[in-house]
Amino acid sequence: MSEYQYYELVAVDRQLSKEEMGYLRGISSRAQISSTRFCNTYNYGDLKADPRQLLSRFFDAYVYVSNFGCKIFAIKVPRHLIDESTLLRYLLGDICTYKSSGAHWIIEFVYEDEDGYDDEWDEGDGWMGSLLNIRSELMHGDYRSLYLAWLSQLDELEPDALSPAIPPGLDDLSASQSALCDFLKLDTQRVVAAAQVKSDYVTVQPEVLIDQYVMQLPEATARAQLKALLLDETGTARREQFAALVDKAQEIPRSSSVTVGHLLASARELRKKADEKAMMQKQLQQQQKAESVAANEEAYWRRVEELFEQRGSSTVYSELSTKLGDLQLMAKMLNRQTAYDQKLAELKQRYAKKTSHWQGLRYR
């Protein structure tokens, strides 16, 4: 299998200058480069720069996808908007991590396939659009994405380790948070198990928080802040002001009372029930299909004979396979195996020379 790597970086809070775009062009002559985006793919060779340094210097978000079992979504956020103690609660392992970069945090959400190759890898295009709002959510005090990152690392933790504070709303994830679950290939049942535990704190309501704040503002301060907001083209001032309000109003405990072992056990039980439900649903569908075929059994056998009479083709083989498969299902579900075997034996004798038809059957 040939190597494939996808790199995409985007700027949110500002646009790149001509000089910065020229610098990026010097790194790659093939890349798609605009005032807000850098994107390139590699089948041979690699990016001639450290993408984390590019993120730190020019951009606000970064996506990396390879076909050898590694995916990275990283974001850069101002340090004063997220306290380090919050990051320490959720990003414990060597996979999903954070680090300081000047006045910012670099937060990485990482998926790694232990086998080295990912059979279900994708080309990377589309992840940035699906995940980018994670950055804005974190900057507004929504830490569900951090908890999802922690859940993705459960297998690396001791069973008696305590969960960090469980945020509210795990049973109603945003579109970007759902995309993060897919990106990290996070077991859905783990999220459901955590959502069933009472959250450890309450998210403040933005409207209430803002109303309380505005009512207490002196007129001169209100005018100054209104002017700053109107002149703020990127929304940075608004985000920073709101984050400051959330930080004062939202108290997050360090940990929950639920353990890693409890969550894993709950997830296994939920998965077992989901599998049992899916099996029952499949059996019901098979029963309904068998009864439908039985009600039209003679027409099914006539059609099988018609197909054997026709010249062989992929279309004929496909329909023949489907019809005989449906009849076999009916025989199994409704205890008609003997009659089915006799009818099939007659067909094999009558159409013995139709070797291509028999060989072309997907049905066995």
N, C-alpha and C positions, 0 to 999 in steps of 0.2 A: 504494500500500500504506500502510495506517495505521501509525502508530508504536506500538511495544510495548516496555515496559521492566518488568523484574522485579527487585525488591530483596528480599533476605532477609538478616537478621543474627541470629545466635544467641549466647547467653552459655553458656559451659561451666563455667567455674571458680567462678561465683557466680550468684545470682539478683538480678534488678533489684528495687530498692525501689519502694514506691508512688509516691514523689516522682519517681523516674526514669521510671517508666511514664507518669506524668502529663505529664512533659516530652515524651516521645515522642508522646503523644496530641495534644499541642499542635502537633507537626510535621505529623501526618496524622490526620484524623478517620476515614478509611476503612481504615487499616491494621489488620491482625491483630496484636494486641499481647498478650504474656503476660509472665510473670516471666523468661522465657528467650529470647523470640523477638519479632522485628519483621518483618513481611512485607507488601508492598504491590505492586500492579501499576499501570501507567500507560499509557493509550492516548492521552491528551492531557495536557500539562503534565509536571511532573517532581517528584521528591522535593525538598521545601523544606528541605534540609539536605545537608551533605557526608557521604556514607556512610562515608568514610574517617575523618572525625572522630567519627562515631557508633561506629565500630569501635574506635577508640582509646580512647574515653571509657567505653563501656558493654559492648561485646561482645567475642567471641573469634574469630568467623568471619563472613565476608560473601560472598554470591553476588549477582552482577549478570548479567542476560541481556537482550539487546535483539535486535530483528529487523533492526538495521542493522549487523550484523557485529561485535559486541563482546560478550565474555563475560569476567567476572572472578571468580576465587575468591581471597579474601584471608584470611589468618589472622594472629592476634596471639599472639606467644609471648614469654615472659620472655627478656630479652637474655642473662642469665647461663647459659641452657640451650643456646644455640647461639653459637659463636664467630663473630665477623664475618668472619674469614678463610675460614671454611667457606662462608658466603654469597657472598663475593667469588669463590670458585672457580667457582660455577655460575650466578649471576645476573649476566650480563655486559651484556646489551643493554638496550634501552629498553622491552621488552615485559614479560618476567617480571623483577620488581624487588624490592628490599627497601629499607626506610628505618627510621630510629630514631624511636620515639615514647615518650619518657620512659623507663621501665624495660623497654620491650618493643621487639621487632622487628615491623614490619608486612611480611609477605611476600605478594606478589601473583603469582598465576599467571594470565596473560592470553592470550586468543585474540582476534585481530583479523582480519577479512576485508578484504582490500585493496579489494574491489569496493564496499564500503560496505553491502551487503545480503547476508545469509546465506540462501541458498535452503533450507537444512536447519535453520533455527533452531527451537528448542523453547521452551516457555513458562517454563522455569526450575525449576518445581516438581520436586523430587526430587534435584537436584544436591547440595544441602547434605547430605542424608543419605548420599549416595554418597561425598562428598569429605571430610567432616569428620574422619575418622580420620587423614587426612594430618597434621593438627596433632599428634595424639598420637604418631604415628610419628616425626616430626621431633624431638619433645621427648625421645624415647627413643633418639636417635642413628641412626635409619634415614633416610639421605639420598637414597634412590632417587628420591623425588619431585623433589628439586632437580636431579638428573641428567636426569630426564625433561623438566623445564623447559628445561635447557640444550639437549637434543636438539631441542626444538621451535624453537630459534633458530638451527639449523645454517646455514640459507641466508643468514643475516646475517653469518656469520663467514668469515674468510679460509681457503682450503683447507689452508694449511700451519700453521694454529693448532693447538696441542695440546689434546686433550680434558682436562678436569679429571679428577681421580681417579675411576675407574670403580668404583662400589660393587658389592658382591656381591649376587646375587639378582635381577638383571634378567630372568632367564629364569623367574622365579617371582614375579611381582608380586602384591602384595596386592590385594584387591578395590577398595580406595580408589585405589591407584596405577593400576590398569587403568581406573578411571573417570576419572582425571586425563588419561590418554592420550586417551580419548574427548572429554573437555572441551576439550583443546588441539588436537584433531584431529591428533594426532601420528601420523606414518607408522609403522605397525607394524614395517615392515622396518628402520627405523632402530634401534628398540629391540632387535630380533633381532641386528642387526649389532654393536651395542655389547655385547650379552650373550655374543657369541661370542669377545670379547676377554677375556683373563684379568683378573679384577678386581684392582685395585691395593692393596686392603687386605682384611682379614678382619673381619667383624662379630663382636663379642664375644658369647659365649653368656650370656644373662641368668642362668641357673641357676648356672653356674660362677662368674660374677662376684659374685653375691650370696653364694654359699657362702664364697668367699674373704673377702669383706668381713665377714660375720657372725662368722666364726671369729676375726677379729682384734679385734673390738670389746670394750672394757672393759665390765664388767657395768653400771656406772652409765650409760654412754653408750647401751648397748643398751636399758636400761629407759626412758631419756628419749626415744629415737627410737621405741620401740614405743608409748609414750603419745601422741606426736605423730601417729603414723600412725593410731591408733585414734580420735583426735579429729578427724582430717582428713576432713571430709564430701565435699570436692570432688576429692580425690586429688592435690592440688597438691603436698603435702609428699612423697608417694611419688614423683611424677614428678621433682621437683627432686633428690631424693636419688639416684635411679637415673641421671639425666642426669649428675650429678657423677661417679658411678662410671664411666660410659661415657667421659666426657671424659678421665679419667685413664688408662683402659685402651686406648682406641682411637686409634691414630695414623694420620692420614690424610695421604698425600702431596699436594703441591700440584697435580700434574698427572700425566697418563698419558703413555705414549710414542706413543700412536696419534693421528693427525691427523684434522682435520675432513674433509679430502679422502678419507682412507682409509675413514672411516665412510660418507660419501656414496656412494663407489664400491661398497662392500660392500652398502649398502642397495639400490642400483640393480640389482646382480647378483642379489640375493635376490628382488627384485620381478620381475625377468625370469624367474627360475626358477619363481616362484609363478604368474606369468601363463601360462607354458608348461604347467605342471601343470594349471592350471584349464582351459586350452584342450583338453588331452588328455582330461581328465575329461568335458568337455562333448561332445567328439567321440565318446567311448565311450558316453555316455548316448544320444546321437542315433543311434548305430549300433544299440544295443540296442532303442531305440524303433522304429526303421525295421524291424528284423527282426520285432518283435512285430506291427507293423501288417501286414507282408507275410504273416505266418502267418494273418491274419484279414482279408485284403484284401476278399474278396467281402462279408463282413458290414459292413465300413466303407462300401462303395459302396451297399449296400442301405439302410443307415441314412441316408446322404446323400439318397437318393431319397425316403425316408420324410419327412425333414425338409422337402424341397421341397414335398411334398404337404400339409404342415400349414400352418395359418394362421400368418402372420408374427407373431413376438413377440421380445422381447429374449432370452428363453431359447432359442428356436429358432435365432435368428441366432448366438448364442454357441456352441451345440453344432455348428452347421453350419460355423462358422469353424474350430473345433477339429478336426473330422473331416477337412475338406479340407486343413487345414494339416498334419495327421499324414500324410495320403496324399501331399502334395507333398514332405514330408521323406523318406518312403520312396522316392519316385521319384528324388530327388536322390542319396540315399545308396546305393541299390542299382541305379543305372543303368537306371531304368524310366521315363525322362522321356517318351519317345515314346508309350508306352501310356497314361501318365497324361494327356498333352495330348489324346489322342484321346477318352478317357473324359470329360474335362472339356468338350470341344467338343460331345459328344453331349448332355451335361447342359444346356449353354447353349442348344442348339437346342430340346430338349424342354421346358425350363422358361423359355423366353424371356420369357413374360408375367409371370414371378415377379420383377418388377423390384425389389420391396422386399426380397426375399431376397438378391438379388445386391448391392444397395446396402447392406444391413445387415451384410454380411460384414466382420469385422475382417481376415479372411484376404484377401490380395492375390496 
